[in-house]
């Protein structure tokens, strides 16, 4: 068995909420920064039902003044079997 990292979407969403609040930003502020016509994508990120794309993750990291690794929550407990 080999351990592979997976992204915990719910915990990553919780991180996004905490970082947004820590930086004094509303969902509307993020919507404006990204130029989204609706806030639905941001709510999906926060709820853990979707992840930001790589380019949006780069923007979030810059806006929150953190590294991308500080936004994503990685779970290394998942295991897979690699066939021989």
Biopython code that builds the backbone (N, CA, C, O; Angstrom):
import numpy as np
from Bio.PDB.StructureBuilder import StructureBuilder

atoms = [
    (1, "UNK", "N", (0.843, -1.190, 0.000)),
    (1, "UNK", "CA", (0.000, 0.000, 0.000)),
    (1, "UNK", "C", (0.888, 1.255, 0.000)),
    (1, "UNK", "O", (1.925, 1.314, 0.662)),
    (2, "UNK", "N", (0.444, 2.231, -0.755)),
    (2, "UNK", "CA", (1.159, 3.486, -0.848)),
    (2, "UNK", "C", (0.240, 4.613, -0.411)),
    (2, "UNK", "O", (-0.927, 4.665, -0.799)),
    (3, "UNK", "N", (0.775, 5.509, 0.396)),
    (3, "UNK", "CA", (-0.019, 6.666, 0.812)),
    (3, "UNK", "C", (0.057, 7.732, -0.265)),
    (3, "UNK", "O", (1.128, 8.025, -0.797)),
    (4, "UNK", "N", (-1.100, 8.309, -0.580)),
    (4, "UNK", "CA", (-1.142, 9.422, -1.525)),
    (4, "UNK", "C", (-1.878, 10.584, -0.863)),
    (4, "UNK", "O", (-2.848, 10.369, -0.137)),
    (5, "UNK", "N", (-1.436, 11.781, -1.103)),
    (5, "UNK", "CA", (-2.139, 12.927, -0.509)),
    (5, "UNK", "C", (-3.431, 13.232, -1.255)),
    (5, "UNK", "O", (-3.502, 13.116, -2.478)),
    (6, "UNK", "N", (-4.441, 13.621, -0.503)),
    (6, "UNK", "CA", (-5.692, 14.100, -1.082)),
    (6, "UNK", "C", (-6.038, 15.424, -0.417)),
    (6, "UNK", "O", (-5.631, 15.687, 0.715)),
    (7, "UNK", "N", (-6.778, 16.238, -1.114)),
    (7, "UNK", "CA", (-7.181, 17.529, -0.559)),
    (7, "UNK", "C", (-8.495, 17.349, 0.180)),
    (7, "UNK", "O", (-9.467, 16.839, -0.378)),
    (8, "UNK", "N", (-8.520, 17.768, 1.437)),
    (8, "UNK", "CA", (-9.753, 17.757, 2.226)),
    (8, "UNK", "C", (-10.518, 19.022, 1.851)),
    (8, "UNK", "O", (-10.169, 20.121, 2.283)),
    (9, "UNK", "N", (-11.558, 18.856, 1.045)),
    (9, "UNK", "CA", (-12.273, 20.011, 0.502)),
    (9, "UNK", "C", (-13.018, 20.788, 1.587)),
    (9, "UNK", "O", (-13.067, 22.017, 1.543)),
    (10, "UNK", "N", (-13.593, 20.086, 2.554)),
    (10, "UNK", "CA", (-14.345, 20.770, 3.610)),
    (10, "UNK", "C", (-13.413, 21.593, 4.488)),
    (10, "UNK", "O", (-13.708, 22.748, 4.794)),
    (11, "UNK", "N", (-12.294, 21.009, 4.892)),
    (11, "UNK", "CA", (-11.342, 21.752, 5.734)),
    (11, "UNK", "C", (-10.683, 22.888, 4.958)),
    (11, "UNK", "O", (-10.378, 23.937, 5.524)),
    (12, "UNK", "N", (-10.466, 22.677, 3.670)),
    (12, "UNK", "CA", (-9.935, 23.756, 2.834)),
    (12, "UNK", "C", (-10.947, 24.905, 2.776)),
    (12, "UNK", "O", (-10.567, 26.074, 2.852)),
    (13, "UNK", "N", (-12.222, 24.576, 2.642)),
    (13, "UNK", "CA", (-13.269, 25.595, 2.657)),
    (13, "UNK", "C", (-13.298, 26.362, 3.963)),
    (13, "UNK", "O", (-13.474, 27.580, 3.974)),
    (14, "UNK", "N", (-13.124, 25.640, 5.072)),
    (14, "UNK", "CA", (-13.081, 26.298, 6.383)),
    (14, "UNK", "C", (-11.880, 27.233, 6.473)),
    (14, "UNK", "O", (-11.970, 28.309, 7.063)),
    (15, "UNK", "N", (-10.757, 26.822, 5.889)),
    (15, "UNK", "CA", (-9.572, 27.692, 5.840)),
    (15, "UNK", "C", (-9.862, 28.969, 5.063)),
    (15, "UNK", "O", (-9.472, 30.062, 5.474)),
    (16, "UNK", "N", (-10.544, 28.819, 3.945)),
    (16, "UNK", "CA", (-10.861, 29.997, 3.122)),
    (16, "UNK", "C", (-11.731, 30.968, 3.913)),
    (16, "UNK", "O", (-11.515, 32.179, 3.869)),
    (17, "UNK", "N", (-12.714, 30.436, 4.634)),
    (17, "UNK", "CA", (-13.571, 31.302, 5.469)),
    (17, "UNK", "C", (-12.728, 32.023, 6.514)),
    (17, "UNK", "O", (-12.842, 33.239, 6.671)),
    (18, "UNK", "N", (-11.886, 31.288, 7.227)),
    (18, "UNK", "CA", (-11.065, 31.893, 8.284)),
    (18, "UNK", "C", (-10.122, 32.953, 7.731)),
    (18, "UNK", "O", (-9.987, 34.032, 8.307)),
    (19, "UNK", "N", (-9.470, 32.644, 6.615)),
    (19, "UNK", "CA", (-8.544, 33.609, 6.021)),
    (19, "UNK", "C", (-9.274, 34.838, 5.491)),
    (19, "UNK", "O", (-8.780, 35.960, 5.603)),
    (20, "UNK", "N", (-10.445, 34.618, 4.918)),
    (20, "UNK", "CA", (-11.237, 35.755, 4.419)),
    (20, "UNK", "C", (-11.595, 36.678, 5.570)),
    (20, "UNK", "O", (-11.420, 37.893, 5.479)),
    (21, "UNK", "N", (-12.098, 36.100, 6.653)),
    (21, "UNK", "CA", (-12.481, 36.913, 7.819)),
    (21, "UNK", "C", (-11.269, 37.572, 8.463)),
    (21, "UNK", "O", (-11.332, 38.737, 8.854)),
    (22, "UNK", "N", (-10.168, 36.835, 8.576)),
    (22, "UNK", "CA", (-8.936, 37.379, 9.166)),
    (22, "UNK", "C", (-8.456, 38.611, 8.399)),
    (22, "UNK", "O", (-7.889, 39.538, 8.978)),
    (23, "UNK", "N", (-8.693, 38.603, 7.093)),
    (23, "UNK", "CA", (-8.270, 39.727, 6.259)),
    (23, "UNK", "C", (-9.356, 40.780, 6.091)),
    (23, "UNK", "O", (-9.206, 41.712, 5.301)),
    (24, "UNK", "N", (-10.452, 40.632, 6.833)),
    (24, "UNK", "CA", (-11.509, 41.631, 6.820)),
    (24, "UNK", "C", (-12.254, 41.726, 5.503)),
    (24, "UNK", "O", (-12.713, 42.801, 5.118)),
    (25, "UNK", "N", (-12.373, 40.600, 4.812)),
    (25, "UNK", "CA", (-13.024, 40.602, 3.507)),
    (25, "UNK", "C", (-14.373, 39.896, 3.580)),
    (25, "UNK", "O", (-14.545, 38.928, 4.320)),
    (26, "UNK", "N", (-15.307, 40.391, 2.813)),
    (26, "UNK", "CA", (-16.609, 39.739, 2.690)),
    (26, "UNK", "C", (-16.593, 38.869, 1.431)),
    (26, "UNK", "O", (-15.682, 38.961, 0.609)),
    (27, "UNK", "N", (-17.600, 38.039, 1.299)),
    (27, "UNK", "CA", (-17.743, 37.254, 0.076)),
    (27, "UNK", "C", (-17.885, 38.203, -1.113)),
    (27, "UNK", "O", (-17.334, 37.948, -2.184)),
    (28, "UNK", "N", (-18.611, 39.279, -0.927)),
    (28, "UNK", "CA", (-18.788, 40.284, -1.985)),
    (28, "UNK", "C", (-17.440, 40.882, -2.391)),
    (28, "UNK", "O", (-17.194, 41.109, -3.575)),
    (29, "UNK", "N", (-16.561, 41.138, -1.409)),
    (29, "UNK", "CA", (-15.227, 41.649, -1.735)),
    (29, "UNK", "C", (-14.483, 40.673, -2.645)),
    (29, "UNK", "O", (-13.892, 41.077, -3.647)),
    (30, "UNK", "N", (-14.517, 39.381, -2.289)),
    (30, "UNK", "CA", (-13.844, 38.378, -3.122)),
    (30, "UNK", "C", (-14.489, 38.284, -4.496)),
    (30, "UNK", "O", (-13.798, 38.139, -5.504)),
    (31, "UNK", "N", (-15.799, 38.366, -4.534)),
    (31, "UNK", "CA", (-16.512, 38.337, -5.818)),
    (31, "UNK", "C", (-16.007, 39.467, -6.708)),
    (31, "UNK", "O", (-15.762, 39.259, -7.896)),
    (32, "UNK", "N", (-15.852, 40.652, -6.146)),
    (32, "UNK", "CA", (-15.366, 41.800, -6.915)),
    (32, "UNK", "C", (-13.912, 41.611, -7.348)),
    (32, "UNK", "O", (-13.554, 41.948, -8.476)),
    (33, "UNK", "N", (-13.075, 41.074, -6.458)),
    (33, "UNK", "CA", (-11.667, 40.845, -6.792)),
    (33, "UNK", "C", (-11.542, 39.899, -7.985)),
    (33, "UNK", "O", (-10.736, 40.124, -8.887)),
    (34, "UNK", "N", (-12.345, 38.847, -7.977)),
    (34, "UNK", "CA", (-12.279, 37.864, -9.053)),
    (34, "UNK", "C", (-13.083, 38.271, -10.283)),
    (34, "UNK", "O", (-12.924, 37.684, -11.353)),
    (35, "UNK", "N", (-13.938, 39.267, -10.134)),
    (35, "UNK", "CA", (-14.752, 39.697, -11.256)),
    (35, "UNK", "C", (-15.874, 38.730, -11.577)),
    (35, "UNK", "O", (-16.347, 38.669, -12.711)),
    (36, "UNK", "N", (-16.303, 37.963, -10.562)),
    (36, "UNK", "CA", (-17.402, 37.022, -10.756)),
    (36, "UNK", "C", (-18.722, 37.777, -10.791)),
    (36, "UNK", "O", (-18.903, 38.745, -10.053)),
    (37, "UNK", "N", (-19.643, 37.342, -11.642)),
    (37, "UNK", "CA", (-20.951, 38.000, -11.707)),
    (37, "UNK", "C", (-21.844, 37.589, -10.535)),
    (37, "UNK", "O", (-22.753, 38.327, -10.157)),
    (38, "UNK", "N", (-21.582, 36.401, -9.956)),
    (38, "UNK", "CA", (-22.312, 35.942, -8.773)),
    (38, "UNK", "C", (-21.297, 35.391, -7.773)),
    (38, "UNK", "O", (-20.168, 35.077, -8.148)),
    (39, "UNK", "N", (-21.689, 35.272, -6.508)),
    (39, "UNK", "CA", (-20.756, 34.764, -5.498)),
    (39, "UNK", "C", (-20.769, 33.235, -5.370)),
    (39, "UNK", "O", (-20.116, 32.690, -4.480)),
    (40, "UNK", "N", (-21.499, 32.542, -6.240)),
    (40, "UNK", "CA", (-21.703, 31.105, -6.080)),
    (40, "UNK", "C", (-20.403, 30.312, -5.993)),
    (40, "UNK", "O", (-20.302, 29.408, -5.164)),
    (41, "UNK", "N", (-19.418, 30.616, -6.810)),
    (41, "UNK", "CA", (-18.151, 29.876, -6.773)),
    (41, "UNK", "C", (-17.486, 30.001, -5.407)),
    (41, "UNK", "O", (-16.965, 29.023, -4.873)),
    (42, "UNK", "N", (-17.507, 31.196, -4.852)),
    (42, "UNK", "CA", (-16.881, 31.418, -3.540)),
    (42, "UNK", "C", (-17.617, 30.638, -2.459)),
    (42, "UNK", "O", (-16.988, 30.044, -1.583)),
    (43, "UNK", "N", (-18.941, 30.636, -2.516)),
    (43, "UNK", "CA", (-19.711, 29.850, -1.545)),
    (43, "UNK", "C", (-19.411, 28.361, -1.694)),
    (43, "UNK", "O", (-19.335, 27.648, -0.694)),
    (44, "UNK", "N", (-19.241, 27.884, -2.917)),
    (44, "UNK", "CA", (-18.905, 26.471, -3.131)),
    (44, "UNK", "C", (-17.531, 26.142, -2.551)),
    (44, "UNK", "O", (-17.340, 25.073, -1.972)),
    (45, "UNK", "N", (-16.572, 27.063, -2.707)),
    (45, "UNK", "CA", (-15.254, 26.848, -2.113)),
    (45, "UNK", "C", (-15.389, 26.743, -0.604)),
    (45, "UNK", "O", (-14.832, 25.839, 0.018)),
    (46, "UNK", "N", (-16.133, 27.675, -0.023)),
    (46, "UNK", "CA", (-16.267, 27.736, 1.432)),
    (46, "UNK", "C", (-17.015, 26.525, 1.988)),
    (46, "UNK", "O", (-16.728, 26.077, 3.098)),
    (47, "UNK", "N", (-17.960, 26.000, 1.234)),
    (47, "UNK", "CA", (-18.738, 24.845, 1.685)),
    (47, "UNK", "C", (-18.013, 23.530, 1.436)),
    (47, "UNK", "O", (-18.441, 22.483, 1.921)),
    (48, "UNK", "N", (-16.922, 23.578, 0.686)),
    (48, "UNK", "CA", (-16.168, 22.367, 0.399)),
    (48, "UNK", "C", (-16.781, 21.512, -0.684)),
    (48, "UNK", "O", (-16.490, 20.319, -0.766)),
    (49, "UNK", "N", (-17.631, 22.101, -1.524)),
    (49, "UNK", "CA", (-18.219, 21.344, -2.626)),
    (49, "UNK", "C", (-17.446, 21.543, -3.929)),
    (49, "UNK", "O", (-17.688, 20.840, -4.911)),
    (50, "UNK", "N", (-16.524, 22.493, -3.936)),
    (50, "UNK", "CA", (-15.660, 22.742, -5.094)),
    (50, "UNK", "C", (-14.364, 23.359, -4.595)),
    (50, "UNK", "O", (-14.311, 23.941, -3.511)),
    (51, "UNK", "N", (-13.333, 23.224, -5.394)),
    (51, "UNK", "CA", (-12.043, 23.837, -5.080)),
    (51, "UNK", "C", (-11.753, 24.948, -6.078)),
    (51, "UNK", "O", (-12.169, 24.872, -7.234)),
    (52, "UNK", "N", (-11.041, 25.983, -5.635)),
    (52, "UNK", "CA", (-10.634, 27.017, -6.588)),
    (52, "UNK", "C", (-9.683, 26.413, -7.630)),
    (52, "UNK", "O", (-8.905, 25.510, -7.324)),
    (53, "UNK", "N", (-9.759, 26.917, -8.842)),
    (53, "UNK", "CA", (-8.792, 26.498, -9.865)),
    (53, "UNK", "C", (-7.408, 26.980, -9.425)),
    (53, "UNK", "O", (-7.285, 27.804, -8.518)),
    (54, "UNK", "N", (-6.390, 26.466, -10.068)),
    (54, "UNK", "CA", (-5.022, 26.846, -9.703)),
    (54, "UNK", "C", (-4.826, 28.356, -9.820)),
    (54, "UNK", "O", (-4.236, 28.970, -8.931)),
    (55, "UNK", "N", (-5.310, 28.958, -10.900)),
    (55, "UNK", "CA", (-5.112, 30.398, -11.054)),
    (55, "UNK", "C", (-5.879, 31.177, -9.980)),
    (55, "UNK", "O", (-5.395, 32.201, -9.497)),
    (56, "UNK", "N", (-7.072, 30.699, -9.603)),
    (56, "UNK", "CA", (-7.811, 31.371, -8.533)),
    (56, "UNK", "C", (-7.153, 31.137, -7.174)),
    (56, "UNK", "O", (-7.209, 32.000, -6.298)),
    (57, "UNK", "N", (-6.537, 29.985, -7.003)),
    (57, "UNK", "CA", (-5.814, 29.706, -5.760)),
    (57, "UNK", "C", (-4.622, 30.649, -5.612)),
    (57, "UNK", "O", (-4.325, 31.110, -4.510)),
    (58, "UNK", "N", (-3.944, 30.931, -6.713)),
    (58, "UNK", "CA", (-2.822, 31.880, -6.695)),
    (58, "UNK", "C", (-3.318, 33.265, -6.268)),
    (58, "UNK", "O", (-2.674, 33.940, -5.464)),
    (59, "UNK", "N", (-4.455, 33.679, -6.803)),
    (59, "UNK", "CA", (-5.017, 34.986, -6.440)),
    (59, "UNK", "C", (-5.418, 34.995, -4.966)),
    (59, "UNK", "O", (-5.128, 35.958, -4.255)),
    (60, "UNK", "N", (-6.082, 33.934, -4.497)),
    (60, "UNK", "CA", (-6.465, 33.873, -3.077)),
    (60, "UNK", "C", (-5.242, 33.986, -2.180)),
    (60, "UNK", "O", (-5.263, 34.717, -1.189)),
    (61, "UNK", "N", (-4.177, 33.270, -2.519)),
    (61, "UNK", "CA", (-2.961, 33.329, -1.715)),
    (61, "UNK", "C", (-2.404, 34.754, -1.662)),
    (61, "UNK", "O", (-1.966, 35.210, -0.605)),
    (62, "UNK", "N", (-2.420, 35.447, -2.783)),
    (62, "UNK", "CA", (-1.930, 36.830, -2.816)),
    (62, "UNK", "C", (-2.834, 37.751, -1.998)),
    (62, "UNK", "O", (-2.349, 38.601, -1.250)),
    (63, "UNK", "N", (-4.141, 37.581, -2.141)),
    (63, "UNK", "CA", (-5.098, 38.423, -1.409)),
    (63, "UNK", "C", (-4.994, 38.192, 0.102)),
    (63, "UNK", "O", (-5.072, 39.132, 0.893)),
    (64, "UNK", "N", (-4.814, 36.910, 0.490)),
    (64, "UNK", "CA", (-4.733, 36.569, 1.905)),
    (64, "UNK", "C", (-3.324, 36.705, 2.477)),
    (64, "UNK", "O", (-3.128, 36.550, 3.682)),
    (65, "UNK", "N", (-2.344, 36.995, 1.621)),
    (65, "UNK", "CA", (-0.936, 37.141, 2.047)),
    (65, "UNK", "C", (-0.405, 35.860, 2.680)),
    (65, "UNK", "O", (0.255, 35.894, 3.718)),
    (66, "UNK", "N", (-0.704, 34.725, 2.038)),
    (66, "UNK", "CA", (-0.228, 33.422, 2.503)),
    (66, "UNK", "C", (0.254, 32.617, 1.303)),
    (66, "UNK", "O", (0.080, 33.030, 0.157)),
    (67, "UNK", "N", (0.857, 31.470, 1.573)),
    (67, "UNK", "CA", (1.227, 30.547, 0.510)),
    (67, "UNK", "C", (0.012, 29.681, 0.171)),
    (67, "UNK", "O", (-0.879, 29.509, 1.002)),
    (68, "UNK", "N", (-0.022, 29.147, -1.027)),
    (68, "UNK", "CA", (-1.132, 28.273, -1.420)),
    (68, "UNK", "C", (-1.257, 27.092, -0.458)),
    (68, "UNK", "O", (-2.364, 26.637, -0.169)),
    (69, "UNK", "N", (-0.128, 26.599, 0.033)),
    (69, "UNK", "CA", (-0.150, 25.482, 0.981)),
    (69, "UNK", "C", (-0.854, 25.844, 2.285)),
    (69, "UNK", "O", (-1.312, 24.960, 3.010)),
    (70, "UNK", "N", (-0.941, 27.121, 2.582)),
    (70, "UNK", "CA", (-1.636, 27.554, 3.797)),
    (70, "UNK", "C", (-3.147, 27.585, 3.602)),
    (70, "UNK", "O", (-3.893, 27.706, 4.574)),
    (71, "UNK", "N", (-3.600, 27.480, 2.376)),
    (71, "UNK", "CA", (-5.035, 27.466, 2.078)),
    (71, "UNK", "C", (-5.534, 26.024, 1.990)),
    (71, "UNK", "O", (-6.568, 25.673, 2.558)),
    (72, "UNK", "N", (-4.782, 25.203, 1.271)),
    (72, "UNK", "CA", (-5.183, 23.818, 1.061)),
    (72, "UNK", "C", (-4.905, 22.962, 2.296)),
    (72, "UNK", "O", (-3.860, 23.096, 2.931)),
    (73, "UNK", "N", (-5.841, 22.093, 2.625)),
    (73, "UNK", "CA", (-5.637, 21.127, 3.705)),
    (73, "UNK", "C", (-5.468, 19.760, 3.048)),
    (73, "UNK", "O", (-6.369, 19.261, 2.374)),
    (74, "UNK", "N", (-4.300, 19.172, 3.259)),
    (74, "UNK", "CA", (-3.967, 17.910, 2.617)),
    (74, "UNK", "C", (-4.060, 16.781, 3.636)),
    (74, "UNK", "O", (-3.540, 16.881, 4.748)),
    (75, "UNK", "N", (-4.734, 15.706, 3.233)),
    (75, "UNK", "CA", (-4.879, 14.509, 4.054)),
    (75, "UNK", "C", (-3.984, 13.437, 3.440)),
    (75, "UNK", "O", (-4.156, 13.066, 2.279)),
    (76, "UNK", "N", (-3.026, 12.938, 4.227)),
    (76, "UNK", "CA", (-2.115, 11.923, 3.692)),
    (76, "UNK", "C", (-2.481, 10.520, 4.156)),
    (76, "UNK", "O", (-1.701, 9.583, 3.981)),
    (77, "UNK", "N", (-3.656, 10.371, 4.744)),
    (77, "UNK", "CA", (-4.035, 9.056, 5.261)),
    (77, "UNK", "C", (-4.609, 8.128, 4.197)),
    (77, "UNK", "O", (-4.743, 6.929, 4.442)),
    (78, "UNK", "N", (-4.946, 8.646, 3.037)),
    (78, "UNK", "CA", (-5.507, 7.806, 1.977)),
    (78, "UNK", "C", (-4.432, 6.849, 1.464)),
    (78, "UNK", "O", (-3.278, 7.235, 1.280)),
    (79, "UNK", "N", (-4.826, 5.607, 1.238)),
    (79, "UNK", "CA", (-3.881, 4.618, 0.751)),
    (79, "UNK", "C", (-4.436, 3.953, -0.500)),
    (79, "UNK", "O", (-5.639, 3.722, -0.623)),
    (80, "UNK", "N", (-3.534, 3.652, -1.421)),
    (80, "UNK", "CA", (-3.926, 2.927, -2.622)),
    (80, "UNK", "C", (-2.974, 1.746, -2.805)),
    (80, "UNK", "O", (-1.862, 1.728, -2.277)),
    (81, "UNK", "N", (-3.432, 0.792, -3.547)),
    (81, "UNK", "CA", (-2.616, -0.359, -3.865)),
    (81, "UNK", "C", (-2.091, -0.167, -5.289)),
    (81, "UNK", "O", (-2.867, 0.031, -6.224)),
    (82, "UNK", "N", (-0.803, -0.225, -5.437)),
    (82, "UNK", "CA", (-0.189, -0.081, -6.762)),
    (82, "UNK", "C", (0.155, -1.473, -7.262)),
    (82, "UNK", "O", (0.935, -2.201, -6.648)),
    (83, "UNK", "N", (-0.452, -1.830, -8.403)),
    (83, "UNK", "CA", (-0.227, -3.155, -8.963)),
    (83, "UNK", "C", (1.184, -3.341, -9.504)),
    (83, "UNK", "O", (1.837, -2.378, -9.905)),
    (84, "UNK", "N", (1.641, -4.569, -9.513)),
    (84, "UNK", "CA", (2.990, -4.868, -9.998)),
    (84, "UNK", "C", (2.953, -5.322, -11.445)),
    (84, "UNK", "O", (3.997, -5.618, -12.026)),
]
sb = StructureBuilder()
sb.init_structure("model")
sb.init_model(0)
sb.init_chain("A")
sb.init_seg("    ")
for serial, (resi, resn, name, xyz) in enumerate(atoms, 1):
    if name == "N":
        sb.init_residue(resn, " ", resi, " ")
    sb.init_atom(name, np.array(xyz, "f"), 0.0, 1.0, " ", f" {name:<3s}", serial, name[0])
structure = sb.get_structure()
